[in-house]
Amino acid sequence: MTGRQATLLVWAVLAAVVLVFQLAAVMSGGRRPGLGTMVRWLTAGRVGRCVAVLAWMWLGWHAFAR
């Protein structure tokens, strides 16, 4: 397995995990928070917003700058 294949595999696994958690939130009828609620909770404070911006910058640099 090449490095590119391993990277794509990791991204696919992460996307599948997010999808499963979102589906579980939808199917729970409001008992579990969804993705939007979690992002809102994480970015409610100044530190969370800074971390989100840094994570988005890191993602953009590594995924889209190639």
N, C-alpha and C positions, 0 to 999 in steps of 0.2 A: 504494500500500500504506500503510495507516494504521499508527500506532505500535503499536496492539494486535495487529494482524496480524503485524507484524515480531517482536514479543515472542513470540507463540505459535509462530512459525516457528523462532525461535532455540531455544525449549524443546523443540520437536519434534525438531530436529536433535541437540540434546544427548542427548535420550532415545534416539534412534536410535543414536548413537555408543556410549552405554553398553550398549545391547542387543547391538550387534555385537561389542563387546569381551567381553561376558559369554558370548555364544555361541561366540566363538573360544576362550575359556578352557575351556568345557565340551567342545568338540569336540577340543581338543588332548590330552585325556586326562591332564591334570595338568602338562603342560609349561609352560603359561602360568598365571599367578595369576588367580583370579577376583575379582569385586567384593568379596566378603567378606574375602578375603586382603589385598587392597589397602587396604581401610578399616582392618583390624586393624593393618597395617604403619604406616599414616599416623598412627593414634591411639595408637601404642605409647608415645610420649613425651609429656611434659607440654605442650610447645609444639604438637604435633599435635592433642592434645585441645582445647586452647584455640582453635586455628584452626578445628577442626570445630564447636565450639560457636558461635563467632562466625559461621561460614558458615551454620549452621542458623538462627541468629537473624536473619541478613540475609535468608535465603530466606523465613522465616516472615513477616517484616515486609513484604516486597515482594510475596509471592504470596498470602498468606492474610488480610492486614489490610485488604484493599479492601472 
